Amino acid sequence: MNYNQNDSQPTIVKYVEANYAGIQLLRLTRCAIGYLVRGTKFIYYGDARHTINKGEIFYMGVGNHYVEEILDEGRPFEQIVVYYSPEQLQRILLNLNMNFSINITNSHQCDSCRRLNHVAQAAPASLRSFFNHAATYLQEDNFMHDQTAENIKMTELIYLLISQRDGCLKSKVLSNVDASRDNFEQIVYSHIFNDISIERLAEKSNRSLTSFKKEFKRHFFMPPHRWFIRQRLMQSRLLLISTSKSISEIGIECTFPNTSHFIKLFKKQYGTTPAIYRNRHCNGLLEAAQNPMADNYNAPATAVGQ
């Protein structure tokens, strides 16, 4: 089970994965715009699985993402990712507006933009060219210790994105200009697995309890208590199928007060106990291994969706 952080990563990074690692929890503290060079990427929201294909550009917001990266017929999975903060985005947009008189607007809104923390689409020629050029720079280590080069490429990327017609990708990127929104979400995400009260979270975000609950629902579309339980249950499912930890250990790790309470909530949410859920997943993997014509990669994804 891998927990990924991107705090220490440079702004522009190339990832090459030669081995299948299963479903992983990716914790982003900065927003990410990426391009899938090779392979397939799955992003999970509970029972729903979203696919990012080779040649697509994707956005992932601050927070927790459950991802699965699939090799391309034995060839390594490969992606290039650009990380940025709201402050960096603000500086770039201000520079484009003040120095180049670029009018930055967006009128797109849709349910996917509001409810999903990622978006993906086929990359137009201009963005494919950008990432191919960035790959050459990365191969030659031209970004190493050269903040100016990174800033120039980052500005170019944002310009290419805002030059596109209005849509989900452009809308998601421009929504990050609000630093206070990202700060609120970072506070919430950083305490998912902490035993902390809603009152204390409200204090940490400098809001009254009433204001915090309203703001929370605006960001996450449900009350805090329900959302935290859902996030912890999603994490418990991942631990059940990716580790050999006991049910009680997983309950403790996911901040449930006791094992019986954890089992009760799990069964209420997924219609089965953690032990049965784990056994079903193991049996599914065994059947896939015994059937060489089966899609081995889809076995863990199917189990997660049960």
C-alpha positions in Angstrom: 0.0 0.0 0.0 1.6 3.3 -1.1 0.8 6.7 0.3 2.1 9.4 -2.2 2.9 13.0 -1.4 4.0 15.6 -3.9 5.4 18.2 -1.5 9.0 17.5 -2.3 8.5 16.9 -6.0 9.7 19.5 -8.6 7.2 21.4 -10.6 7.5 19.2 -13.7 8.0 15.5 -13.3 8.2 12.4 -15.5 7.0 9.1 -14.0 7.9 5.7 -15.5 6.4 2.6 -13.7 7.7 -0.8 -14.9 5.7 -2.8 -12.4 2.0 -3.0 -11.7 1.3 -1.7 -8.2 -2.4 -2.1 -7.8 -4.8 0.6 -6.5 -3.0 3.3 -4.5 -3.9 6.3 -2.4 -2.4 9.4 -3.9 -2.5 12.5 -1.6 -2.0 15.7 -3.5 -1.1 18.9 -1.7 -0.8 20.8 -5.0 -3.0 20.7 -8.1 -1.7 18.5 -10.9 -2.0 18.7 -14.7 -0.7 15.6 -16.5 -0.3 13.9 -19.8 -0.6 10.2 -20.2 2.3 9.1 -22.5 1.7 5.3 -22.2 -0.6 2.9 -20.4 -4.0 3.5 -18.8 -4.9 5.3 -15.6 -8.0 4.6 -13.5 -9.4 7.0 -10.8 -11.9 5.6 -8.3 -14.8 7.4 -6.6 -16.3 4.7 -4.4 -18.0 2.2 -6.8 -17.3 4.3 -9.9 -14.2 4.0 -12.0 -13.1 6.7 -14.4 -10.6 6.0 -17.2 -7.7 8.1 -18.5 -6.3 6.8 -21.8 -3.0 7.3 -23.6 -2.8 10.6 -25.3 -5.2 12.3 -22.8 -4.5 15.3 -20.6 -5.8 15.2 -17.1 -6.3 17.5 -14.1 -6.3 16.3 -10.5 -7.2 18.6 -7.6 -5.8 18.9 -4.1 -6.9 16.0 -1.9 -7.0 12.2 -1.9 -7.3 10.2 -5.1 -7.5 6.4 -5.5 -5.6 5.6 -8.6 -4.6 2.5 -10.6 -1.9 2.6 -13.3 -1.9 -0.1 -16.0 1.1 -1.0 -18.1 0.8 -1.0 -21.9 1.1 -4.7 -22.9 4.2 -5.2 -20.8 5.7 -1.7 -21.6 6.1 0.7 -18.6 3.4 3.1 -17.6 4.5 6.6 -18.4 3.1 10.1 -17.6 4.4 13.7 -17.3 2.9 15.8 -14.5 3.0 19.5 -13.7 2.3 20.5 -10.1 1.3 24.0 -9.1 -0.2 26.0 -6.2 -3.0 28.6 -6.3 -0.3 31.3 -5.6 1.7 30.2 -8.6 -1.4 30.2 -10.8 -2.4 33.6 -9.6 1.0 35.0 -10.5 1.0 33.5 -14.0 -2.6 34.7 -14.8 -1.7 38.2 -13.6 1.4 38.2 -15.8 -0.6 37.1 -18.8 -3.2 39.7 -18.2 -1.0 42.6 -17.4 1.9 42.1 -19.8 0.1 40.5 -22.7 -3.4 41.9 -22.3 -4.9 38.4 -22.4 -8.5 38.4 -21.3 -9.1 35.4 -19.1 -12.7 34.2 -18.9 -14.7 31.0 -18.4 -18.4 30.4 -18.4 -18.5 26.6 -18.4 -20.3 24.8 -15.6 -21.5 21.2 -15.4 -22.2 18.6 -12.8 -19.0 16.7 -13.4 -17.0 19.9 -12.7 -18.7 20.4 -9.4 -18.7 16.9 -8.1 -15.5 15.3 -9.4 -12.0 16.2 -8.3 -10.4 15.3 -11.7 -11.1 15.8 -15.4 -9.6 14.2 -18.5 -9.9 14.8 -22.2 -8.0 14.1 -25.4 -5.0 16.4 -25.7 -5.1 18.9 -28.6 -2.1 19.1 -30.8 -0.7 22.2 -29.0 -0.7 20.4 -25.6 0.7 17.2 -27.0 3.5 19.3 -28.5 4.0 21.0 -25.1 4.4 17.7 -23.2 6.6 16.2 -25.8 8.9 19.2 -25.6 8.8 19.0 -21.8 9.8 15.3 -22.0 12.9 16.3 -24.0 13.8 18.9 -21.3 13.4 16.3 -18.6 15.5 13.8 -20.4 18.3 16.3 -20.7 17.9 17.5 -17.0 17.3 21.0 -18.2 14.8 21.7 -15.4 17.2 20.6 -12.7 17.8 23.5 -10.3 16.5 25.9 -13.0 13.4 27.6 -11.6 13.3 30.1 -14.5 13.0 27.3 -17.0 10.2 25.7 -14.9 8.3 29.0 -14.6 8.5 29.6 -18.4 7.2 26.2 -19.2 4.5 26.5 -16.5 3.4 29.9 -18.0 3.3 28.3 -21.5 1.1 25.5 -20.2 -1.4 27.8 -18.5 -1.5 30.0 -21.6 -2.3 27.0 -23.8 -5.0 25.8 -21.4 -6.8 29.2 -21.1 -6.6 29.6 -24.9 -8.8 26.5 -25.3 -12.5 26.9 -25.7 -14.5 26.8 -22.4 -14.8 23.3 -20.9 -14.2 21.2 -17.9 -10.4 21.3 -18.0 -10.2 25.1 -18.3 -12.9 25.5 -15.7 -11.1 23.3 -13.2 -7.8 25.1 -13.7 -9.3 28.6 -13.3 -11.2 27.5 -10.2 -7.8 27.1 -8.4 -7.3 30.9 -8.4 -9.2 30.9 -5.1 -6.4 30.2 -2.6 -8.8 30.3 0.4 -10.9 27.4 -1.2 -7.8 25.3 -1.5 -6.6 26.1 2.0 -10.0 25.0 3.4 -9.9 21.7 1.5 -6.3 21.1 2.5 -7.3 21.4 6.2 -10.1 19.0 5.7 -8.1 16.4 3.8 -5.2 16.5 6.2 -7.4 15.4 9.1 -9.4 12.6 7.5 -7.6 10.0 9.6 -7.2 12.1 12.7 -9.5 11.8 15.7 -10.6 15.4 15.6 -14.0 17.0 16.3 -15.9 19.1 13.8 -15.7 22.0 16.3 -11.9 21.8 16.2 -11.8 21.7 12.4 -13.9 24.8 12.4 -11.4 26.5 14.6 -8.5 25.5 12.4 -10.2 26.9 9.4 -11.0 30.2 11.3 -14.8 29.7 10.9 -17.7 29.4 13.3 -19.3 25.9 13.5 -22.3 27.0 11.5 -20.1 28.7 8.8 -17.8 25.7 8.7 -20.7 23.2 8.1 -22.2 25.4 5.3 -18.8 25.8 3.6 -18.1 22.1 4.0 -21.3 21.2 2.2 -20.6 23.6 -0.5 -17.2 21.9 -1.2 -18.1 18.2 -0.5 -21.9 18.1 -1.1 -22.7 16.4 2.2 -22.4 16.9 6.0 -18.9 16.6 7.5 -19.7 13.5 9.6 -21.1 11.5 6.7 -18.2 12.6 4.4 -15.5 11.6 6.9 -17.1 8.2 7.4 -17.3 7.6 3.7 -13.6 8.6 3.2 -12.5 6.3 6.0 -14.5 3.4 4.6 -13.1 3.9 1.2 -9.6 3.7 2.7 -10.5 0.6 4.6 -11.6 -1.2 1.4 -8.2 -0.4 -0.2 -6.4 -1.8 2.9 -8.5 -4.9 2.8 -7.5 -5.9 -0.7 -3.9 -4.5 -0.7 -2.6 -5.6 2.7 -2.7 -8.6 5.1 -3.6 -6.5 8.1 -6.3 -7.8 10.4 -9.8 -6.3 10.4 -9.2 -4.7 13.8 -5.9 -3.2 12.6 -7.6 -1.7 9.6 -10.4 -0.3 11.8 -7.9 1.4 14.1 -5.8 2.7 11.2 -9.0 4.2 9.6 -9.9 6.0 12.9 -12.9 3.9 13.8 -13.4 3.7 17.6 -13.7 -0.1 17.8 -13.9 -3.1 15.5 -17.6 -3.8 15.9 -18.4 -0.2 15.0 -16.2 -0.5 11.9 -17.8 -3.7 10.8 -21.3 -2.3 11.3 -20.6 0.8 9.2 -18.8 -1.2 6.5 -21.8 -3.6 6.2 -24.3 -0.7 6.1 -22.3 1.0 3.3 -21.3 -2.0 1.2 -23.8 -4.7 2.1 -21.2 -7.2 3.4 -18.7 -7.5 6.2 -15.0 -6.6 5.7 -13.9 -10.3 6.0 -16.4 -11.4 3.3 -15.4 -8.5 1.1 -11.7 -9.5 1.4 -12.5 -13.1 0.6 -14.5 -12.2 -2.5 -11.6 -10.1 -3.8 -9.1 -12.9 -3.2 -11.3 -15.4 -4.9 -11.7 -13.0 -7.9 -8.0 -12.8 -8.2 -7.6 -16.6 -8.1 -10.2 -17.1 -10.8 -8.5 -14.5 -13.0 -5.1 -16.2 -12.5 -6.7 -19.6 -13.5 -8.2 -18.1 -16.6 -5.4 -16.9 -18.9 -8.0 -15.3 -21.2 -9.3 -13.0 -18.4 -8.3 -9.4 -18.0 -6.1 -9.7 -15.0 -5.9 -6.0 -14.5 -9.6 -5.6 -14.2 -9.9 -8.1 -11.3 -8.9 -5.7 -8.5 -10.9 -2.9 -10.0 -14.0 -5.0 -10.2 -13.7 -6.1 -6.6 -13.4 -2.5 -5.4 -16.7 -1.7 -7.2 -18.6 -4.4 -5.3 
